[in-house]
């Protein structure tokens, strides 16, 4: 999950309206014959000029894969053809993270993969159902319901959050045919339809963050159709709610610990020579007292979540120094998960007492940063109907599929614990490559990580068991 999306399920932003409208739905198409008719991409991404090399298309697919001849929608797909057609290996499909990130935008930017992969593969990606150009809803929160606080403080807050969420979903549902069919298992079938439309007998795939769940569940559902699957920044779908909240808080705390250790040893840190934890604790105490209103202590603890992704240690030190000097943080809106994440992960939290137990669990795992992203996900999915369409479970991948997992040792979003858990679930069908550094996403960190992933995707050669890449 990226901070940019913060699990932005259908790109729903609770503080604003969605901008993409769903195209009219039709019925009766035969998805088995769905094709990609490539053409020039529209000029619709701010700051990204149209690249004539990149091609765009729409793939008409069933809304509900259990009714393949029922209502359909158009899935937006983009392709950057291999630069060296004489050495072309095939198509490499990128699975975007979030959930809520645009794969079409990533292909059009052209900055995701190495020169070797750009030379040898057609780089293909898509806006997952309900995202961007793929039947995204157009809706806003109910104007009659106040936005609940990010940290709930009472049963009244808990009840108000459920009412707020359900009113929002009721507004969104009529504007998108896929709203109730945005789970990752549905996207697994979309991914296989992309493979067929590309004319590939087997799938070559690189998933990032939440996109790793798509790759893992594709290998589980279609193991005989896997050529190569890379899972970068591994999402563990086997966790219950308390384990999810605890691990999200713990991995953010670990990255904060690494930041503090850097400040202790580096004169590049503006807080070098000071007690960083004490300064940070004082900032949060002042936030608790309302000094930075309207920002709360919860708002302030979100700041490291974004800055530790890269990581931007220098910037974080500057922000903390500013807060300590009384500079209030800039107002910010938080994108949050809805129809994708909530359909993949049931939030069985019955009342405020159970929610407060999760808050205490997070605080115990993360004494400096208190909360972690897990509590935001919990709040966002309160009131979602259960059972969910794609309930959590341990992976069961069969056949000859061999997956490559890549994770940073100090990842603030998809913690190393998640990667080791998924590697254990995969057993001999998974190989974990450890990047001994920091940040969310490791492929482009060093020549070691790039080389290991490229050798697997091009030549199907996995790194040795227990392989590690030194930190940059």
GICOR-V133094 format. One record per residue. N is the residue number from 1. RES is the residue in one letter. SS is DSSP state (hx for helix, st for strand, lp for the rest). OMEGA is omega as a letter, one per 30 degrees, with the letter a starting at -180 (NA if undefined). D_CENTER is the distance of its C-alpha to the mean C-alpha in Angstrom with 2 decimals. Layout:
N;RES;SS;OMEGA;D_CENTER
N;RES;SS;OMEGA;D_CENTER
This chain:
1;X;lp;l;2.61
2;X;lp;l;4.61
3;X;lp;a;7.80
4;X;lp;l;8.60
5;X;lp;a;6.65
6;X;lp;a;6.95
7;X;lp;a;5.51
8;X;lp;a;7.64
9;X;lp;l;8.74
10;X;lp;a;11.59
11;X;lp;l;11.25
12;X;lp;l;13.82
13;X;st;a;15.06
14;X;lp;a;17.58
15;X;lp;a;19.81
16;X;lp;a;20.28
17;X;lp;l;20.68
18;X;lp;a;18.60
19;X;lp;a;20.23
20;X;lp;l;19.67
21;X;lp;l;22.14
22;X;lp;l;22.13
23;X;lp;l;24.80
24;X;lp;l;27.66
25;X;lp;l;27.13
26;X;st;a;29.80
27;X;st;l;30.98
28;X;lp;a;32.59
29;X;lp;l;30.73
30;X;lp;a;30.81
31;X;hx;a;27.29
32;X;hx;l;28.95
33;X;hx;a;30.52
34;X;lp;a;27.59
35;X;lp;l;27.80
36;X;lp;l;26.14
37;X;lp;a;28.57
38;X;lp;l;27.41
39;X;st;a;28.44
40;X;st;l;27.84
41;X;lp;l;24.60
42;X;lp;l;25.21
43;X;lp;a;25.32
44;X;lp;l;22.60
45;X;lp;a;20.12
46;X;lp;l;21.58
47;X;lp;l;22.47
48;X;lp;a;21.84
49;X;lp;l;25.23
50;X;lp;l;25.75
51;X;lp;a;26.06
52;X;lp;l;28.70
53;X;lp;a;27.44
54;X;st;a;24.14
55;X;st;l;24.68
56;X;st;l;23.01
57;X;st;l;23.68
58;X;st;l;22.99
59;X;st;a;22.89
60;X;st;a;24.45
61;X;st;l;23.06
62;X;st;l;23.84
63;X;lp;a;22.03
64;X;lp;a;22.96
65;X;lp;l;23.26
66;X;lp;l;25.95
67;X;lp;a;27.98
68;X;lp;l;27.66
69;X;lp;l;30.46
70;X;lp;a;29.31
71;X;st;a;27.51
72;X;st;l;25.30
73;X;st;a;22.82
74;X;st;l;22.04
75;X;st;a;18.83
76;X;st;a;18.51
77;X;st;l;18.56
78;X;st;a;19.37
79;X;st;l;21.23
80;X;st;a;22.47
81;X;lp;l;25.51
82;X;lp;a;26.40
83;X;lp;l;28.65
84;X;lp;a;31.15
85;X;hx;l;31.93
86;X;hx;a;34.60
87;X;hx;a;32.09
88;X;lp;l;29.35
89;X;lp;a;27.69
90;X;st;l;25.76
91;X;st;l;22.48
92;X;st;a;19.15
93;X;st;l;16.27
94;X;st;l;12.88
95;X;st;a;9.82
96;X;lp;a;7.22
97;X;lp;l;3.44
98;X;lp;f;2.47
99;X;lp;a;4.40
100;X;lp;l;7.04
101;X;lp;a;7.19
102;X;st;l;10.66
103;X;hx;l;11.72
104;X;hx;l;15.24
105;X;hx;a;14.93
106;X;hx;l;13.69
107;X;hx;a;16.70
108;X;hx;l;19.00
109;X;hx;l;18.27
110;X;lp;a;19.07
111;X;lp;a;17.76
112;X;lp;a;15.28
113;X;lp;a;17.93
114;X;lp;l;21.32
115;X;hx;a;24.64
116;X;hx;l;25.52
117;X;hx;l;22.63
118;X;hx;l;23.27
119;X;hx;a;26.90
120;X;hx;a;26.58
121;X;st;l;23.81
122;X;st;l;23.14
123;X;st;a;19.51
124;X;st;l;18.08
125;X;st;a;14.89
126;X;st;l;14.37
127;X;st;a;12.93
128;X;lp;a;11.81
129;X;lp;a;14.31
130;X;lp;a;14.29
131;X;lp;l;12.45
132;X;lp;a;14.66
133;X;lp;a;17.68
134;X;lp;l;17.03
135;X;lp;l;18.79
136;X;lp;l;16.74
137;X;lp;l;18.79
138;X;lp;a;21.03
139;X;lp;a;21.73
140;X;lp;l;22.17
141;X;lp;l;22.74
142;X;lp;a;26.30
143;X;lp;a;28.59
144;X;lp;a;30.75
145;X;lp;l;28.26
146;X;lp;l;27.41
147;X;lp;l;23.87
148;X;lp;l;23.61
149;X;lp;l;23.09
150;X;lp;l;19.77
151;X;lp;a;21.77
152;X;lp;a;24.00
153;X;lp;a;27.56
154;X;lp;l;29.57
155;X;hx;l;29.93
156;X;hx;l;30.54
157;X;hx;a;27.15
158;X;hx;a;25.59
159;X;hx;a;27.61
160;X;hx;l;26.92
161;X;hx;l;23.13
162;X;hx;l;23.53
163;X;hx;l;25.89
164;X;hx;a;23.67
165;X;hx;a;20.63
166;X;hx;l;22.92
167;X;hx;l;24.69
168;X;hx;a;21.57
169;X;hx;l;20.54
170;X;hx;l;24.19
171;X;hx;a;24.10
172;X;hx;a;21.04
173;X;hx;a;22.07
174;X;lp;a;25.09
175;X;lp;a;23.35
176;X;lp;a;21.03
177;X;lp;a;22.31
178;X;lp;a;18.96
179;X;hx;a;18.05
180;X;hx;l;19.24
181;X;hx;a;18.00
182;X;lp;a;14.28
183;X;lp;a;13.41
184;X;hx;l;11.88
185;X;hx;l;15.51
186;X;hx;l;16.64
187;X;hx;l;14.16
188;X;hx;l;15.58
189;X;hx;l;18.91
190;X;hx;a;17.81
191;X;hx;l;16.77
192;X;hx;l;20.20
193;X;hx;l;21.85
194;X;hx;l;20.42
195;X;hx;a;21.88
196;X;hx;a;25.17
197;X;hx;l;25.35
198;X;hx;a;24.88
199;X;lp;l;27.76
200;X;lp;l;26.06
201;X;lp;l;27.55
202;X;lp;a;24.63
203;X;st;l;20.97
204;X;st;a;19.74
205;X;st;l;15.95
206;X;st;l;13.43
207;X;st;a;9.81
208;X;st;l;7.27
209;X;lp;a;4.79
210;X;lp;l;3.72
211;X;hx;l;6.40
212;X;hx;l;8.62
213;X;hx;l;9.33
214;X;hx;a;10.64
215;X;hx;a;12.70
216;X;hx;a;14.02
217;X;hx;l;15.05
218;X;hx;l;16.59
219;X;hx;l;18.62
220;X;hx;a;19.61
221;X;hx;a;20.76
222;X;lp;a;22.22
223;X;hx;a;23.15
224;X;hx;a;26.17
225;X;hx;a;24.20
226;X;st;l;22.10
227;X;st;l;23.35
228;X;st;l;20.61
229;X;st;l;16.98
230;X;st;l;15.01
231;X;st;a;12.08
232;X;st;a;10.86
233;X;lp;a;9.15
234;X;lp;l;9.87
235;X;lp;a;8.54
236;X;lp;a;11.89
237;X;lp;a;12.59
238;X;lp;a;16.17
239;X;lp;l;16.08
240;X;lp;a;18.09
241;X;hx;l;17.48
242;X;hx;l;19.56
243;X;hx;l;18.08
244;X;hx;a;14.49
245;X;hx;a;15.79
246;X;hx;a;18.05
247;X;hx;l;15.75
248;X;hx;l;13.14
249;X;hx;a;16.29
250;X;hx;a;17.94
251;X;hx;l;15.43
252;X;hx;l;15.41
253;X;hx;l;19.19
254;X;hx;l;19.47
255;X;hx;l;17.96
256;X;hx;l;20.28
257;X;hx;l;23.11
258;X;hx;l;22.54
259;X;hx;l;22.76
260;X;hx;l;25.96
261;X;hx;l;27.39
262;X;hx;l;26.88
263;X;hx;a;28.68
264;X;hx;a;31.45
265;X;hx;a;32.14
266;X;lp;l;31.45
267;X;lp;l;33.64
268;X;lp;l;30.89
269;X;lp;l;29.43
270;X;lp;a;31.13
271;X;lp;a;31.32
272;X;lp;l;32.97
273;X;lp;l;35.96
274;X;lp;l;34.82
275;X;lp;a;33.40
276;X;hx;a;29.78
277;X;hx;l;28.90
278;X;hx;l;31.96
279;X;hx;a;31.15
280;X;hx;l;27.62
281;X;hx;l;29.12
282;X;hx;l;31.70
283;X;hx;a;29.16
284;X;hx;l;27.43
285;X;hx;l;30.91
286;X;hx;l;31.90
287;X;hx;l;28.79
288;X;hx;l;29.83
289;X;lp;l;33.18
290;X;lp;a;31.86
291;X;lp;a;32.62
292;X;lp;a;29.49
293;X;lp;g;29.57
294;X;lp;l;27.83
295;X;lp;l;25.06
296;X;lp;l;24.97
297;X;hx;l;24.29
298;X;hx;l;20.91
299;X;hx;a;20.10
300;X;hx;l;21.36
301;X;hx;l;19.41
302;X;hx;a;16.15
303;X;hx;l;17.55
304;X;hx;a;17.04
305;X;hx;l;13.36
306;X;hx;a;12.93
307;X;hx;l;15.96
308;X;lp;l;15.38
309;X;lp;a;12.23
310;X;lp;g;14.68
311;X;lp;l;16.85
312;X;lp;a;19.13
313;X;hx;a;21.76
314;X;hx;l;24.58
315;X;hx;l;22.94
316;X;hx;l;22.06
317;X;hx;l;25.69
318;X;hx;l;26.94
319;X;hx;l;25.03
320;X;hx;l;26.34
321;X;hx;l;29.78
322;X;hx;l;29.72
323;X;hx;l;28.77
324;X;hx;l;31.55
325;X;lp;l;33.89
326;X;lp;l;33.15
327;X;lp;a;30.81
328;X;lp;l;28.54
329;X;lp;l;24.88
330;X;lp;l;24.15
331;X;lp;a;23.02
332;X;lp;l;19.34
333;X;lp;a;17.38
334;X;lp;l;14.10
335;X;st;a;11.71
336;X;lp;a;10.77
337;X;lp;l;9.69
338;X;lp;a;12.47
339;X;hx;l;13.40
340;X;hx;a;10.43
341;X;hx;a;9.38
342;X;hx;l;13.07
343;X;hx;l;14.36
344;X;hx;a;12.66
345;X;lp;a;13.71
346;X;lp;l;17.16
347;X;lp;l;17.94
348;X;lp;l;21.54
349;X;lp;a;22.66
350;X;lp;a;26.12
351;X;lp;a;27.37
352;X;hx;a;27.20
353;X;hx;l;28.76
354;X;hx;l;25.95
355;X;hx;a;23.41
356;X;hx;l;25.62
357;X;hx;l;25.64
358;X;hx;l;21.85
359;X;hx;l;22.35
360;X;hx;l;25.07
361;X;hx;l;23.05
362;X;hx;a;20.34
363;X;hx;l;23.20
364;X;hx;l;24.97
365;X;hx;a;22.06
366;X;lp;a;21.43
367;X;lp;l;24.84
368;X;lp;a;24.01
369;X;lp;l;20.67
370;X;lp;a;21.49
371;X;lp;a;18.39
372;X;lp;a;14.84
373;X;lp;a;11.70
374;X;hx;a;12.74
375;X;hx;l;15.59
376;X;hx;l;13.75
377;X;hx;l;11.91
378;X;hx;a;15.44
379;X;hx;a;17.14
380;X;hx;a;15.01
381;X;hx;l;15.73
382;X;lp;l;19.36
383;X;lp;l;21.67
384;X;lp;a;19.48
385;X;lp;l;21.92
386;X;lp;g;22.20
387;X;lp;l;22.28
388;X;lp;a;18.78
389;X;lp;a;18.52
390;X;lp;a;16.35
391;X;lp;l;17.38
392;X;lp;l;16.19
393;X;lp;l;18.43
394;X;lp;a;19.07
395;X;lp;l;18.61
396;X;lp;a;21.92
397;X;lp;a;21.94
398;X;lp;l;25.50
399;X;lp;a;27.47
400;X;lp;a;27.36
401;X;lp;l;23.66
402;X;lp;a;22.68
403;X;st;l;19.07
404;X;st;l;18.21
405;X;st;l;15.72
406;X;st;a;15.05
407;X;st;l;14.06
408;X;st;l;15.48
409;X;st;a;18.00
410;X;st;a;16.93
411;X;lp;a;13.14
412;X;lp;a;12.49
413;X;lp;l;8.98
414;X;lp;a;9.13
415;X;lp;a;12.90
416;X;hx;l;15.51
417;X;hx;l;16.79
418;X;hx;a;13.91
419;X;hx;l;14.62
420;X;hx;l;18.30
421;X;hx;a;17.98
422;X;hx;l;16.34
423;X;hx;l;18.91
424;X;hx;l;21.60
425;X;hx;a;20.62
426;X;hx;a;20.83
427;X;hx;a;24.09
428;X;hx;a;25.92
429;X;hx;l;23.36
430;X;st;l;20.80
431;X;st;a;21.36
432;X;st;l;19.45
433;X;st;a;19.83
434;X;st;l;19.55
435;X;st;a;19.11
436;X;st;a;21.34
437;X;st;a;19.85
438;X;st;l;17.27
439;X;lp;a;13.95
440;X;lp;a;10.32
441;X;lp;a;10.70
442;X;lp;a;14.27
443;X;lp;a;15.46
444;X;lp;a;17.30
445;X;lp;a;18.56
446;X;lp;l;21.96
447;X;hx;l;24.33
448;X;hx;a;24.01
449;X;hx;l;20.30
450;X;hx;a;20.75
451;X;hx;a;23.94
452;X;hx;l;22.76
453;X;hx;a;19.88
454;X;hx;a;22.24
455;X;hx;l;25.06
456;X;hx;a;23.09
457;X;hx;a;21.80
458;X;hx;a;25.25
459;X;hx;a;27.68
460;X;lp;l;25.88
461;X;lp;l;26.96
462;X;lp;l;24.86
463;X;lp;l;25.33
464;X;lp;l;27.71
465;X;lp;a;26.76
466;X;lp;a;25.73
467;X;lp;a;25.11
468;X;st;l;23.85
469;X;st;a;23.34
470;X;lp;l;24.87
471;X;lp;l;23.10
472;X;lp;NA;23.75
